[in-house]
Each structure stands twice: as structure tokens, then as C-alpha cells.
Amino acid sequence: MMVKSETGLQILAINILGRFLLNRDNNIRYVALSSLSNVVNEDVAAVQRHRSTILDCLKDPDVSIRQRAFELTYQLVDANNVVVLVREMLNYLVVAPPEHRNLLCSRVSTVIDKFAPSPKWHAETLIAMLSIAGNHCDSSIACATVNHLALSEALHGYATHKLFRLLQSDLPRVQIALMHVAIWCIGEFGPHLLEHCSFDDTHEIYEAVPLSDIIGLLEAVTKSHLATTLTRCCVLTALMKLACRLQRGQGVCRGLVESFVTSLSLELQQRSCEYVSLFDEQWATLQQQALARMPVSHVFRSEIQGKGSILFETSKEPYVPGTDQGSTGSTGLFDILDGSPTATGGASGCRSINDVDLLSDIFSGNAAAPGQTTDAMESHLTPNPEQSGSNSQQIRADFMAFEKDGLRLTMGLVKEAAGADMNITCSFSNSTASDFAQLIFQAAVPKYISMEWEPASASTVPANNLGAVTQVIKVPAFNCVSC
């Protein structure tokens, strides 16, 4: 199939492979599915004619054939058949081996985000997937579900009622991701549960739920053997939001929150103490602000190149395919080492949001030639006015590259003149009460960049900012290095 052929011959070959799928021999069917996966991008319409046979393979007793059929089904999904194929993919998810469910959920979530015909179907399908495999899916899928529900204001009441009843009926065996999403919606959109709810295009009608039932369900969740520390933290937050927004039932909510003041979990203990203090009258104004509705963010899901996991990124503006979105005016290390800002033709220096391979985004091999990278670095360096001259001009840049858990790394970049070697002075400081021993600093760079590392001034970073450890890195003028 990798050899180019006439369209007629290619369709004939695909039809023959389709007949192979009816063969009883598992090896023949597996080879046919693999071959169709290789050619589906060349002629989707021809492969679509065998869709029913491919879907039948999802029910095959052989797990390898089911897995290969699922991957081919994933490739066949488009806006016209998304409802039918996603339903079959969810049916397969029920019987899929536990070790495969994480990737399968990511696949299903991807096609749902891309081809969903309506926000309601989008939400219902995500909820159905979480109810099937919520214990195995990535936490980012639960975050995507929460974000979609927050974006669709018309679904707030419907989704909250639906999730409340799912959690109520399945609590002894409920999937953990579904539990977290339901608790979040109860806390965020809890007032909708106290009202009658019906959706325009459905016959489902939800009656109002008494406040005692809502609080009773949250209390039952905290006592469930499935509840984790994160689950109980979510319940505490939901109780606080209900008490703040409903202005009734505060005594019961406060009692449940206070029950965790003596918890053995430090996180639960601290959270409950802070929440109990918000019930005081002096913090009434702060309570309204601290427990206000979460702002909606635009979330973009795309596969990391070469991996099956999901990356979430937030943006204040809607994503438009084919446009660049990024920060401007940054003097961080990523901007200094990224060669893309100086692409020829005056192209913008921002990278597209769908370029999610982290290392290639920083050091893209085809984004800029070595000479262009030099120009990009020079564009972020600031000339030193005291040493300006006609032939020699020192260029400097200082910034904080890293700060976490008391360790701070600042970098000072110095070039004696444009086109000269660069000296990078890395300074490590420690603001904690104990020393950091055995300091080792490493960095990843493109193959065409060579660096000379000088030994660090010490291997221990003294505590309380009593001193700094420095290490100098010399970066010669860029030249091509054979791979």
C-alpha cells in the first residue's frame, strides 16, 4: 500500500482486504486491519465501505484484533459518523483490558472534542465515558469535562442534575473521575439542583432536590471507601460553596467541615481550619470573593507528538487553527534559545499553539538555522550603554530562570560583541533553613550548539541566602555540527 498506484487498483486492493476481514483465520484478519490502517489516509471513502465489518471486529474474542479494529475505527471517525462510531467505541471500552483503557479514553476524548455535533451530546458522551472507565482515564480528561460544562451555560442545570443522580445511584461502585466531576458541579452549580430542570430537545425532566439530600450525598462521599484525600478536599470546597451561595444549611455544612479539623491528613486539616475561619462575620466579604464561581478558561487538547497522552493549555482568546498564539515581550530562556522569531519574510515570533512537542518547541531543528538562532539570541540581549563603541559593544541580559522550593536560579548572559562567544553565569541561591548538598546542573541543547561547562564554585548551596554558588557556561559562536 505504500507504493503509489492507480485509484482503481487501490480501491480493488482495499475491497480485497475488506473480504479478508470475513476470514475465520485471526492472522489474516489482523493483517487486513493493519493494512487498512496504513491506507486509510490515502482513501478514506473506500475504507468506509467496510465500516460495518470493521465494527464487527470490535466484538471479536481475540483482544489483539479488537485493539487493531479500535485503532482503525478511530481513524475513520468524521463529522458525519461520529455519533455511530463513538457509540461503538464506548461499547468496546466496557470490555477493553484495564491496561488499555487509558489510551482508549484519550482516543475517544480526542474525536469527541473534534467532531461533537452539539454541546449536549459532547457533555453526555464525556459523562458516559467517565462512568465506564473513570478509574483508568487520565485526570486531564476529567478537567476537560469540567471545562466543557463550565463553558456551556445552558448545560449547567441539566449536567448537574444528571451527575447528581449518577453519583447517588452508583456511589458504592462509582468511577473516581466521575465522582470528582460530579462533586465539582454540585459545588459550582449547586443552586440548579434546588430547581426543576428540563432540556428543550429531550424528554428528561429532573425534579428539584432537597438541600438535605445534597448535603447527605456529599457526607456519604466522604465516608466512602473509594474517597481519596483529593476527593474529600473537593467535598469540603463544595460544602463551602453551597453554604456561601444558598445562605441556608450553613450550620450543617460547617459541622461537616469542622469534622476534618482533627484529620490525620495535613491537607484536609489545613483546608478545614481555613474554611471554618471563613464562617466568621469579619470575613463575610472575603468569603464571597474566595468562593466565587471559577472563571472559564479556553482549553485546547492536542496529542503530544509521538505520545498518546494529552496536553492542556489555556488561552484568553479563542483558538483559530493556523494562527500563531504565544506570549510577546518575554525575555525567558525559552525565548532566547528559540530560533523561530527570526524566520525569513518577517514572520511573527510566536509559535503555534498546536506545536506541543516541548523539546522541539524550544529547540526546533527546522525552525531556524544556526545563524538564525544567533540572531534570535542577540535580539533578547540588551546592549550595555557604558561600553558602547564603534567596533566593540558588550551585550547583557539577566533574568530568573527557575524558582521552586526555596531554590532560585538566575542567569546572566554576556557577549562582548555581536557574533562573539557568549558567557552564561548561573547563580544558585537557597532561601530555606537547610543547605542544599550535591548540586548538579544539566541542560539540553540542540545538536548544532556546543557548550563548555566550567566547574561550579561549590557543591553545596548555603541556606538562608548566605551565599550563592555560581557556574559559568561558555557558548561559542554557533556553527554547524554534524548529527
C-alpha positions in Angstrom: 0.0 0.0 0.0 3.0 2.3 0.4 3.6 2.1 -3.4 1.7 4.7 -5.4 -0.9 3.0 -7.7 -3.9 3.9 -9.9 -7.0 4.8 -8.0 -8.9 1.8 -9.5 -6.2 -0.7 -8.4 -6.1 0.8 -4.9 -9.8 0.5 -4.4 -9.7 -3.1 -5.7 -6.9 -3.8 -3.1 -9.0 -2.2 -0.3 -12.0 -4.3 -1.3 -9.9 -7.5 -1.2 -8.6 -6.5 2.3 -12.3 -6.0 3.3 -13.1 -9.5 2.3 -10.1 -10.7 4.3 -11.9 -9.4 7.4 -14.6 -12.1 6.9 -12.0 -14.8 7.1 -12.0 -17.1 10.1 -8.2 -17.0 10.5 -7.2 -14.5 13.1 -3.8 -13.8 11.5 -5.4 -12.9 8.1 -7.9 -10.6 9.8 -5.1 -8.9 11.8 -3.0 -8.3 8.7 -6.1 -7.0 6.9 -6.8 -4.5 9.7 -3.2 -3.4 9.8 -3.0 -2.9 6.1 -6.3 -0.9 6.1 -4.9 1.3 8.9 -1.9 2.1 6.6 -4.0 3.0 3.6 -7.0 4.8 5.3 -5.4 8.2 5.0 -5.0 7.7 1.2 -8.6 6.7 0.5 -11.0 7.1 3.5 -14.1 6.7 1.4 -13.0 3.2 0.1 -12.3 2.0 3.6 -15.6 3.5 4.9 -17.5 1.0 2.8 -16.2 -1.8 5.0 -17.1 0.1 8.2 -19.7 -2.5 9.4 -17.2 -5.3 9.0 -14.6 -3.3 10.9 -17.1 -2.6 13.7 -17.9 -6.3 14.0 -14.2 -6.9 14.7 -14.6 -4.9 17.9 -16.6 -7.8 19.2 -14.0 -10.4 18.3 -12.8 -12.7 21.1 -9.2 -12.0 20.2 -8.0 -8.9 22.1 -5.3 -8.0 19.5 -7.9 -7.9 16.7 -10.3 -5.8 18.9 -7.4 -3.4 19.6 -6.5 -3.1 15.9 -10.1 -2.6 14.9 -10.5 0.1 17.5 -7.5 2.0 16.1 -8.9 1.7 12.6 -12.3 2.9 13.8 -10.6 5.9 15.4 -9.1 6.8 12.1 -12.5 6.5 10.3 -14.3 9.0 12.6 -15.5 12.2 11.0 -18.3 14.7 11.4 -20.8 12.5 9.6 -20.4 9.3 11.5 -19.1 10.5 14.9 -22.3 9.5 16.8 -22.4 6.0 15.5 -18.7 5.2 15.8 -18.2 6.8 19.2 -21.1 4.6 20.5 -19.3 1.5 19.2 -16.0 2.8 20.7 -17.7 3.2 24.1 -19.2 -0.3 23.9 -15.7 -1.6 23.3 -14.4 0.4 26.2 -16.6 -1.6 28.5 -14.8 -4.9 27.7 -11.4 -3.5 27.0 -8.5 -4.7 29.2 -7.8 -2.2 32.1 -4.2 -1.6 30.9 -5.6 -0.3 27.5 -8.4 1.9 28.8 -6.2 5.0 29.5 -5.2 5.3 25.8 -8.7 4.4 24.6 -10.2 7.2 26.7 -7.7 9.6 25.2 -8.7 8.4 21.7 -12.4 8.8 22.4 -12.0 12.2 24.0 -10.0 13.4 21.1 -12.7 12.6 18.5 -15.4 13.9 20.8 -13.7 17.3 21.1 -13.0 17.4 17.3 -16.3 16.3 15.8 -19.0 16.7 18.5 -22.3 17.7 16.8 -23.7 19.6 19.8 -22.6 20.7 23.3 -25.2 18.5 24.9 -24.0 15.4 23.0 -20.4 16.3 23.9 -21.2 16.5 27.6 -23.3 13.4 27.7 -20.6 11.4 25.9 -17.9 12.6 28.2 -20.0 11.7 31.2 -20.8 8.2 29.8 -17.1 7.6 29.2 -16.2 8.6 32.8 -18.9 6.3 34.1 -17.4 3.4 32.2 -13.7 4.0 32.7 -13.3 6.9 35.1 -10.8 4.9 37.2 -8.4 4.5 34.3 -8.6 7.7 32.3 -6.1 10.5 32.6 -7.0 13.3 35.1 -6.8 15.8 32.2 -10.0 14.2 30.7 -11.9 15.0 33.9 -10.5 18.5 33.7 -11.7 18.8 30.1 -15.2 17.6 31.1 -15.4 20.2 33.8 -14.2 22.9 31.5 -16.7 22.0 28.8 -19.6 22.1 31.3 -18.4 25.5 32.6 -18.3 26.9 29.0 -21.8 25.7 28.1 -24.0 27.8 30.4 -27.2 26.1 29.0 -26.0 22.8 30.3 -25.3 23.8 33.9 -28.6 22.7 35.3 -29.0 19.6 33.1 -25.5 18.3 33.7 -25.6 18.9 37.5 -28.9 17.0 37.9 -27.6 14.2 35.7 -24.3 13.9 37.6 -26.0 14.1 41.0 -28.3 11.2 40.2 -25.4 9.1 38.7 -23.4 9.7 41.8 -26.3 8.9 44.1 -27.2 5.7 42.3 -23.6 4.4 41.7 -21.9 5.6 44.9 -20.8 2.2 46.1 -19.2 1.4 42.7 -18.8 4.9 41.2 -15.8 5.7 39.0 -13.4 8.1 40.8 -13.2 10.6 37.9 -17.0 10.7 37.6 -17.2 11.3 41.3 -14.8 14.3 41.1 -16.6 15.9 38.2 -20.0 15.4 40.0 -18.7 16.9 43.2 -17.3 19.9 41.4 -20.5 20.6 39.5 -22.6 20.2 42.8 -20.4 22.8 44.4 -20.2 25.1 41.4 -23.8 24.9 40.1 -25.5 23.6 43.3 -28.3 26.1 43.2 -29.6 24.5 40.0 -30.4 21.3 42.0 -33.0 23.1 44.0 -34.9 24.0 40.8 -37.0 22.0 38.4 -34.9 21.2 35.2 -35.8 20.0 31.7 -33.9 20.3 28.4 -35.6 21.6 25.3 -34.8 18.7 22.9 -35.2 15.8 25.4 -38.0 14.3 27.4 -35.8 14.0 30.5 -37.3 16.0 33.4 -35.5 16.4 36.7 -37.4 17.4 39.8 -35.9 19.7 42.4 -33.6 18.1 45.0 -34.0 19.0 48.7 -30.9 20.6 50.3 -30.7 17.8 52.9 -30.3 15.2 50.1 -27.5 17.2 48.5 -25.6 17.6 51.8 -26.3 14.0 52.7 -24.8 12.7 49.5 -21.6 14.8 50.0 -21.4 13.4 53.5 -21.7 9.9 52.2 -18.9 10.5 49.7 -16.5 11.5 52.5 -17.3 8.2 54.2 -16.9 6.1 51.1 -14.0 3.7 50.9 -13.4 5.0 47.4 -12.8 8.6 48.6 -9.2 9.8 48.4 -7.7 12.9 50.1 -8.4 14.8 46.8 -12.0 13.6 46.9 -12.5 14.9 50.4 -10.9 18.2 49.6 -13.3 18.6 46.7 -16.2 17.8 49.0 -15.1 20.4 51.6 -14.9 23.1 48.8 -18.3 22.0 47.5 -19.8 22.3 51.0 -18.3 25.8 51.4 -19.7 27.0 48.1 -23.1 25.7 48.8 -23.2 27.3 52.3 -22.0 30.6 50.7 -24.4 30.8 47.8 -27.5 29.2 49.2 -27.4 31.2 52.5 -29.0 28.3 54.3 -27.9 25.0 55.7 -24.7 26.7 56.9 -24.9 25.0 60.3 -24.8 21.5 58.8 -22.1 22.4 56.2 -20.0 24.0 59.0 -20.3 20.9 61.1 -19.1 18.6 58.3 -16.2 20.9 57.5 -15.2 21.1 61.2 -15.2 17.3 61.4 -11.9 17.3 59.4 -10.1 19.8 61.7 -8.6 16.8 63.5 -8.0 14.8 60.3 -4.7 12.8 60.1 -4.3 14.3 56.6 -2.4 17.6 56.9 -4.0 18.9 53.7 -7.6 18.2 55.0 -6.8 19.6 58.4 -5.4 22.8 57.0 -8.2 23.2 54.4 -10.9 22.7 57.0 -9.3 25.1 59.5 -9.1 27.8 56.8 -12.7 27.2 55.7 -14.1 27.2 59.3 -12.5 30.7 59.8 -14.3 32.0 56.7 -17.6 31.5 58.6 -16.7 34.3 61.0 -18.6 37.6 60.3 -15.3 39.5 59.9 -14.5 37.5 56.8 -18.0 37.8 55.3 -16.8 39.9 52.3 -13.7 37.7 51.8 -15.9 34.6 51.8 -17.9 35.9 48.9 -14.7 36.6 46.9 -12.9 33.4 47.8 -15.8 31.2 47.0 -17.0 33.0 43.8 -17.6 31.0 40.7 -14.5 29.7 38.9 -13.7 31.7 35.8 -14.0 29.9 32.5 -10.8 29.2 30.5 -10.4 28.1 26.9 -8.8 24.7 26.9 -7.1 23.2 23.9 -6.5 19.5 23.7 -3.9 18.0 21.3 -1.8 15.0 21.2 1.9 15.3 22.1 3.9 14.2 19.1 4.9 10.6 19.3 2.9 10.0 22.5 -0.7 9.1 23.4 -1.1 11.5 26.4 -2.9 14.7 26.3 -1.7 18.3 26.9 -3.9 21.0 28.1 -3.1 24.7 27.5 -5.1 27.7 28.5 -5.6 30.9 26.5 -7.5 34.1 27.0 -8.5 34.2 23.3 -10.3 31.5 21.2 -8.1 29.3 19.2 -8.1 29.8 15.5 -6.5 26.9 13.5 -3.5 28.0 11.5 -2.8 31.1 13.6 0.1 31.7 16.0 -0.6 32.2 19.7 2.1 32.9 22.2 3.5 35.5 24.5 5.3 38.6 23.4 7.9 40.6 25.1 9.3 37.7 27.1 13.0 37.5 28.0 12.9 34.0 29.3 15.3 31.2 28.5 12.8 29.6 26.1 12.6 32.8 24.0 16.4 33.3 24.0 17.1 29.8 22.7 14.1 29.5 20.3 15.2 30.3 16.8 11.7 30.8 15.4 11.3 34.6 16.0 13.7 35.4 13.2 12.2 33.4 10.4 12.6 35.0 7.0 9.9 37.1 5.5 9.2 39.0 8.7 7.1 36.1 10.2 5.8 36.5 13.8 8.0 35.2 16.6 5.1 33.4 18.3 4.8 29.7 17.8 1.5 27.9 17.0 -0.4 26.5 20.0 -0.6 23.1 18.2 3.1 22.7 18.3 3.1 20.8 21.6 6.3 18.8 21.5 8.1 20.5 24.3 11.7 20.0 23.3 11.1 20.6 19.6 9.1 23.8 20.6 12.2 25.0 22.4 14.9 23.7 20.1 13.1 23.1 16.8 15.6 21.7 14.4 13.8 23.0 11.3 12.5 26.2 12.9 15.7 28.2 12.3 19.2 27.6 11.1 22.1 28.1 13.4 22.7 31.6 12.2 19.1 32.5 12.8 19.3 31.2 16.3 22.2 33.6 16.9 20.1 36.5 15.7 17.2 35.4 18.0 19.5 35.3 21.0 21.0 38.7 20.1 17.5 40.2 19.8 16.9 39.4 23.5 20.2 40.8 24.8 20.4 44.4 25.9 23.4 46.5 24.9 25.4 48.0 27.8 25.4 51.7 27.2 28.6 52.2 29.3 30.7 50.1 26.9 29.1 51.2 23.6 31.6 51.8 20.8 32.0 51.7 17.1 33.7 48.3 16.9 33.0 46.7 20.3 29.8 46.7 22.3 29.0 44.5 25.3 25.6 43.0 25.3 24.0 41.8 28.6 20.8 40.1 29.8 19.8 39.0 33.3 16.7 37.0 34.3 15.4 34.5 36.8 15.3 31.1 35.0 14.0 28.9 37.9 12.5 29.2 41.4 10.9 26.4 43.4 11.0 25.1 47.0 13.5 27.8 48.0 16.0 27.2 45.2 16.5 30.1 42.8 18.5 30.1 39.6 19.4 33.4 37.9 21.2 33.6 34.7 23.4 36.4 33.4 24.2 36.4 29.7 27.1 38.5 28.4 28.5 38.9 24.9 31.5 41.2 24.4 30.3 42.0 20.8 27.8 40.9 18.3 28.8 37.5 16.9 31.3 36.8 19.7 31.1 33.9 22.2 28.6 34.1 25.0 29.2 33.6 28.7 26.3 32.4 30.8 26.8 32.8 34.5 24.4 30.7 36.5 23.9 31.7 40.1 22.1 29.4 42.6 20.7 30.7 45.9 18.9 28.9 48.8 16.2 30.7 50.9 15.4 27.6 53.0 16.7 26.9 56.5 18.9 23.9 55.4 21.7 23.6 52.9 21.2 22.0 49.5 24.0 19.5 49.0 25.4 17.7 45.9 24.4 20.4 43.4 24.4 19.1 39.8 23.2 21.4 37.0 22.4 20.0 33.5 20.9 21.4 30.3 19.6 20.1 27.0 20.6 21.9 23.8 20.3 21.3 20.0 22.9 19.2 18.4 24.4 22.1 16.5 25.1 24.0 19.7 28.3 23.2 21.7 28.9 24.4 25.2 31.9 24.5 27.6 31.0 23.9 31.2 33.2 25.2 34.0 33.0 23.5 37.4 30.6 25.0 39.9 32.1 27.2 42.6 30.8 24.8 45.2 28.7 21.7 45.5 26.6 22.9 48.5 24.2 25.9 48.3 24.2 27.6 51.7 20.9 28.2 53.5 19.2 31.5 54.3 20.7 33.2 51.2 24.0 33.4 53.0 25.9 32.8 49.7 25.5 31.8 46.1 27.0 29.0 44.0 28.0 30.1 40.5 28.7 28.1 37.4 29.9 29.6 34.1 28.8 28.2 30.7 30.6 29.3 27.6 28.7 29.1 24.3 30.9 29.5 21.3 29.7 31.2 18.1 27.2 28.9 16.5 28.5 26.6 13.8 27.1 23.5 12.1 27.8 20.3 13.8 27.2 17.0 12.0 24.4 14.9 13.5 
